[in-house]
Each structure stands twice: as structure tokens, then as C-alpha cells.
Amino acid sequence: MLAKRKMKSKKLVEEIGITGANLSILKNGKAKGIRFDTLEKICKALDCKPGDIIDYVD
């Protein structure tokens, strides 16, 4: 979604107020969970829905 919205990771980090390291963990699929408020901020910044950026892997 970042590429689709032509947004750099640095700008997203500034907009949503998390660290670059935490964004990297989220982007690489290494996160064990995500707070709903963080997810909401990401979706607002990228103008998307949670299903656009999260995928379920069994």
C-alpha cells in the first residue's frame, strides 16, 4: 500500500507516530500482533481498509 500511495516509510512513521523499527517489523510480517489504534492510524494514513494490508497465514 505504501508503494500504491507513493508514500515513503519515513513519512508514514511520522504520520502515525511509531518507530521505523516497529514499522519494519510490521512490513516484514514479523509482528506477533498489532494494536487496533496503530492499525487505524495506518489505514487512515494510507486511505485503506485493514484487509488491504493484513493477510491471514495459517
GIPE-V378509 format. One line per field, one symbol per residue. phi: phi as a letter, one per 30 degrees, with the letter a starting at -180 (. if undefined). psi: psi as a letter, one per 40 degrees, with the letter a starting at -180 (. if undefined). A space follows every 10 residues. Layout:
BEGIN
phi=???
psi=???
END
This chain:
BEGIN
phi=.eddchcdee ddeddcicdd ddddddddic ddabdddddd dddddchbce ddbcbdbd
psi=ddddefhidd dddddefiid dddddddeee ieihiddddd dddddefaid edehhhh.
END
